[in-house]
Amino acid sequence: MHQETSAEALEVILHKAKTAATELKKMSARQRGSFMRTIGKEIELLGDKLIHTAMAESHLPEARLTGERARTIFQWQSYANAAELGTCLDLRIDTANPSRTPPKPDLRKMQVPIGPVAVFGASNFPFAFSTAGGDTACAVAAGCPVIVKAHPAHPKTAALMEQAILRAVEKCRFPEGTFAQIWDPGIEVAQALVSHPVIKAVAFTGSFTGGKALFDLANRRKDPIPVFAEMGSVNPVFILPGKLGADPAALAQQFAASVTLGVGQFCTNPGLAIGIEGPDLDQFIAALTQQVKAVAPANMLHAGIASNYHARRSQALQQPGVAAPGISDITPAEGQGLATVAVTDAATFLSNPVLHEEVFGPFSLVVKCAGAAEMLEIAGALQGQLTATLLATAGDLASNEELIHHVQDFCGRIIVNNFPTGVDVSLAMHHGGPFPASTDSRFTSVGADGIRRFSRPLCFQNWPDEFLPDELKNENPLDLWRVINNETTLEPVKS
């Protein structure tokens, strides 16, 4: 087991990161891309040892972890491609016009690395959102050193990933301070990390309490820094009448599978369903109840998550006006999640803020509305969410334009006739949302657009071509897409 990182050791790590930041600025995107692919290969070379270690620490099954490892390697490869192609650099060139009054200067803008980044590993994705996860990959792609605060739930897994990255640092001859990992079962070292002037940004995936605490701490600094915290949500599902009436039992089966997937331990778990009361919704609830009753309890990621789940679940079920027709028939062992579906009415939901809160685990609340007006009222009352789903026919969509506009206002991803628990790693994906789902809804933590979190724009005015960064030189030596005088092109700047 790793010992807690001391204050003295943290200072050494931060000093090395500061030195590395200067060196990384001199390295090309192609060098970063090669380094990132080497990290992916080193992760792959960890083989079964990585999978079996994570299985022992997280209770996650082999198939799930094998898929997550492949996803993690793909993140390093795809973000390396984005770095090399320059798609995250936002290259802009407006050439001079000396005949204009006043004369127009030559202006060239690009994204540059923000500096050393602190990354907080998540417990529910020990590969893809932890030591060598997407936040680390995005920061490296942007040209930033990374210091990871290892998650205490999977220390051995974190250590293996750390070793893989450090081997890549050595093989590619990158600066020593490019990557480091600190160990802190409490909060003191983490607080010192976020407060330190060397750190220029923070990335976090986890609870609202943890993310908000980091956000507040970073904003109390003499020089406030951005905190990109993804903090989860209830991910509401609006079940519209046409779709519900077509096959309520089939929808219930799909919904139950999504709620209980991975023992409900996804930040996109659909924790809320909203429908209009009537025979079709009653059939849906009855079928959902039977589906959930048949789900066997399963081990949650660690004792802390299980304890928190049962406490929040109990709190929700104890609220006046809440019934729980759908609870697994099998008694859970200690540390296991008990699949649960509760039901309430719209008036109760609207008047009770406790029912709006996330219950992280295999739990969902069905809200019965008296009509479309109450469904619209619920949409207007919800806080920011990572996702929102509409189960709807074309006719439903056409007749619920106002509802759709309300839903778009509070979510980062709006889904039709799919369920939210899959988050594809692609450029068009957005994994974030208005507060409190995340601290900055403009950015994603999944997909290559996430690289933009760890850069800032820098404009060069009237610089001689020979002294410009290669990305902005007239001849476009790196063959990058750039916007020149409002036209996207690969062509050189015309003289």
N, C-alpha and C positions, 0 to 999 in steps of 0.2 A: 504494500500500500504506500502511496506517495505521502510524504510529509507535507504539511501546510507550507506554502511558499512564504518565506519570511519577508519582512519589510526591506531588509538589505538585499535579498535576492531579487525582489521585484525591481528595485532601483537599478540593478545591473541589467536586468532584462530590458527595462525601458530605455536605458542608455544605448544598448545595442540596437534596439528598434529605431531609435532616432538616427543613429549612424546609418543603418540599413536604408531608411527612407531616402536619404540623400543619394545613396548608391543606386537604389532602384529607379530613381528618376532618370538616370543615365542609360538604363537598359531599354532595349527596344521591345515593342509588343511581340515580335517574333521570339525573342529570348524568353519573355514571360510565358508565351504559348508553349514552348518546348519544355520549360520547367513544369508547367501545369500538367502536361501529358505524362511527364515522368512521375509526378505524384500519383496520377491515375494508375500507372503501371505498378508502382510500389504498393498501392492499396490492393491491387489484384494479386500481387505476389504474396500477400499475407495469407491467402488461401483459406482453407477450412479453419485454421486457428482463429481468424477474425470472427467467423460465423459462430463457432462454438463458444468463444469467449463472450460474445454479445448475447447468445442464447442463455448462458448461465447467469448473466447480470441483469437481463431485461425481461425474461420470461417470454420473449417473442419467439415464434416458431422459425424453423430453419428456412422454409420457403419464403416467408416474409422478409427475413434478413438477407437472403440471397438476392431477392429482387431489389431491396434497398441498397445493397452494395453496388449492383449494376447501375442503379440510378445515380449513386454518388460518383462513380467513375465517369458516367455520362456527363454529369454536371461539370467536372473538371475539363473534359474534352470539349464540350460545347461552349463553355465560357472562354476556353483557350482560343477557339475559332473566332469568337466575337472580339476578343482582344486583338487578334491578328488582322481581322478585317477592318478594324477601326469603327465598327458600328456604334460603339458606346462613346466615341470621342466627340461626336457632334461637331464635325469640322465645318467651319463657316468662314468664307472669304468674301469680303466686299472690297473690290479694287478701288484705287484712288481715282478721283476726278478733279484735277487741278483747275479746270475751267469753271467749275461750279463756284458760286458765291455764297458763303465762304468756301474755299477749296475743301473738297472731301478727302480725308486721309485714307490710306490703305489700312484696312482693319482685318485681322485674322484671329479667329477664336477657336479654342479647343478645350476639352476637359483634361485636367491634370490631377494626379493623385492627391488626396486630401491629407494623407499622413498616416501614422500608425493607428490601427483599428483594434478595438477590444471586442471580442466575440464571446458570447455566452452560449454554451452548448445546451441543447434541449434534451429532455429525458425520453420523449416518445419516439425520436428518430436518432438512435445512437450513431448512425453513419451520416445520413443525409442532412441533418440539422445540428451537427455537433462538431467535434474537433476538426474533422476534414469535410465539413458540410458545405452547403451552398453559400453561406455568409463568408466563410474563409476563402472559398474559391473566387467569389465576386471581388473581395478586397484584393486578393493577389492579382487578379486580372486587371484591376484598376492601377496596380503598381504600388500597393500599400503593404507594409509589414503588418503582421497579425499577431496579437497575443490572445490566446484562447483561455477562458476560465473553464476548466474541465467540469463536466457535470458529475456530482458525487455518486449518482446512481450507477454509472458504468465506468469506473476508473481504469480497469484493465483494458477495456475496449479503447478508451481515450488514449492510453499509453501506447497501444499498438498503432493507432492512427498517427500519433505524434512521431513515433519512430519512422513511419513510412515517409512523412513529410520531411523530416530532418535528413533522411537518406537522400531524398531528391535534392534538397538544398546542397548537400555535399557533392553529389554527382554533377549537378549543373553549375557548381561553383558560384552559387548565389551568396549574398552577404549573410553572415552568421545570425544577425538579428532579424532575418526575414520572417521567421516563425518561432514562437515560443508558447509554452502551455504552463499555466499556473494552477495550483491546487489549493482549494479553500473550502472546507466543509461548511464554513459559516459565511459571513458577509464582509468581514473587516478588510481582507485583502482585495476583494472585488470592489469595495467602495474606494479603496486607495487607488486602484487601477483606473476607475472611471474619473476620479478627481484629479489625476495627474496631468500636468500640462503637456506632456508628450503625446497623450492620446487625443486624437482628433475626431473620432466617431465611435459609436457603439452599435453593435447588432445583437439583438436578443430575440429568442423565441421561447414563449412560456406563458406564465400566468399574468393576469392584469396587475396583481399586486407587485410582482417582481419587476415587470416592465415599467410600470408607473414610478416605482421607487428609483430605478435607474434614470428615467427621464427627468425626474425632479432633481436628482443629484447632479446630473450633467448641466442642468439649467441654473444651478446655484454656483457653478464655477465662475471665477473671474472672467474666463473666456468660455461662454457656453458652447457646447458642441452638440451636433445632431445625434439623437438616439433613434435608431430604426428598430422599434420593438413591435413584434407581431404577437398579439396577446389573446388570440382566440375569440370566439363568438358563439352564439346559439344557432346561427345559420338557418334562418327560418325557411320553411317550405310552404308555399301557398298552393293549396289544392283546389283548383277551380272546378265549377260544377260539371261542365261537359266532360272533362277528363275523368273526374271522380265517378260519374255515372256510367262510363263505358265499361270499367272493370275494377271496382273497388278492392276486390281480393288480390288481384295482381299488383296493384299499387301498394297495398299493405305488405305484401311479401318483399317487394323491392325496398320499401322504406325500412322494414325491420332489418334487412340485410345491411343497409347502410348505417343504421343506428348502432348495430352491434359489431360491425366490422372492427377487428383489432381491439375488442373489448371497449369500443367507443372512444379510444384514446387518440383521436385525430382532432386537430383544431378546426377541421371542417365537418365534424360530426353534426348531422341534422338534429338539433336539440329542440326544435319547435315545429309543429305542423298546424296550419290554420286552414279550416274548412268551414263551409256553411252547413248548419245543422239540417238534418233530414234523414230519410232512410239510407241514402247512399253513404253519408258520413258514418251512420251507425254501423253499416256493413263493414266499412273500412276499419273502424275502431275494433269491431268484433274480430275481424280477421287478423288485425295487427296484434291484438291481445293474445290470440292463439299462437301466432308466430313467436312472440316474445316469451311466452310461457315455456316453449319448447327449447329455448336457448340455455345451454348449460353454463353456469358461472365459470369464469376463467380467471387465471392469475393476471393481475394488473402489473404495470411496469415495476413498481416498487411499493413498499409499505406506505410511504407518504401519500402517493397518489390514491391508493385504495382507501386510506383513512379519510382523505379529503372528499373523495367521491361519496362515501357513505354518509358523511356529515352533511354535505350539500343536498344529497338525495333525500335524506330524512327531513331536512329543513323545508324543501319544496313540498314534500308529501304532507307535512303538518300544517300547511297553509289552509285557512278556511276556503271551502268551495273547490278543493282539489280531491279527486278520486283517483285510485290506482288500480284499474282493472287488469292491467298487464304486468305481472311480476313473475319472473321465472319460478317454476315449481320446485326447483332443486335448491336446497340450502347451500349457500356458499361457504367455503372454507375461509380461514383468515387470509386476507390479502387478495381475495377474488372479487370481481365485479358482478353484481346481480342485475341482469337486464330488467329494465323497468319502463313502462309507458303509463303516464298519468293523463288525466283529462280534466279540463275546466271549461268555463264559459268565458266569453269575451269580456263581460263586465268585470268579472273577478280578475282576469289577467290585466286589464287596463288599470285597475285600482291597486295592484300589488306589485311593486318594483322587484320584490324577491323572485317572482316568477319570470322576470326578464333576464335573470342571471344565468350564466353558463354552469351546467353541472357536468364536469369533465368525466365522461365515462358513458356506459351504455344506457343512457337515459334520454327520453324525449317526452315533451308535453304537447298534447293535442288540444287546441283551442277551438271550441264550437261557437261560431258566429251566427247571429240571428239573420243576417243577410249581408249583401255586398257592402253596405255602408259600414257595418262593424268591422269587416275585413279591411276596409280602407282606413278606418280609424286605428286599427292595430299597426298597419304599415306606417302610419304617421307617427306612432308612438315609439317605434323601435329605435334603439341606438345603432351606431355604426357596426357593420358586420363584414366579415371576410367574404361571405357568399350569401346569396338569396336565390331560391329556386321557385320556379313556376311550373306546376304540373298542369298542363293546359292543352286544349285543342286549338286549332286555328280560330275557331269561333270564339273561344274563351279569350284569346289574346285580342281579338278585334273589339270585343265588348268591354274590355277592362283597361282602357288606355290610361285612365287616371291612376289606377293601382300600379301599373307598370312604371309610370313616372315617379311615384312615391318610392317604389322599391329601388329604382336606380339611384335615388338620392342617398341611400344609406349603406350601399354595399360596394365591394370592390370587384365582384364577379357575379353576374346575373345569369342564371342557368334555366333552360327550358327542357323539361322531360329527360333530364339526367339527374344524378344525385351528386352532391358536392364533394364526396370523400376522395375522389381522384384529383390530384393536382399535377397536371402535365408540365414537364420541364421544357418550355418552348418560349419563343420570343413574344408571342401574343398572350401568354398567360399573365394574369395579375393576381398575386397573392398578397393582399393587403386590403385595407379598407378604412373608412372614416373612424375616428376615435369613438369608442375605446377598442375597436378591433386592432388598430395599429396607431402608432404615434405620428405617422406621416403618410396619409393616403395616396400621395403622389408616387410612391415607390413600391416596388414589388420585392419580395424575398425569394421568388422562384422565377427562373428564366434569366437570360442574359441582360435584360434591362435592369436587373438588380445590381449590376456593376456600377450603375450611375450613382448609387448611394454613396460611393466612396471616392468621388471625384468632385472637382469644382471647376467652373469656367475661368479661363485666363485669356485675356485679349491682348494681342500684340499689335501695336499701332506704329505704322511707318518703319518697320524693321527691314534692314537689308536682307535680301533673300538668303544669302550665305549664312546668316546668323539665326535664321528661323529654325524651329524644330522641323525635322524631315516631313512630318505630317502636314505642314503648312507651306512647304516650299513650292515655288512656281511649277516645277516639273513633275510634281507628285511622284517622287521616287519610290514610295511604298505602294503605289497603285491602290489608293484608298478612295472610297466614295466621299465626295465633298460637295457642299453647297456653295457655288461660286456665283455671286451676283444673282442670287435667288434661283439658280438652276442646279439641280443635282447631277453630278457628272464625275467621270473618271479622268476627264481631260485635264491637261495642264492649264495653268493660268495663262490666258492670252495676253501678249504684250501690247 
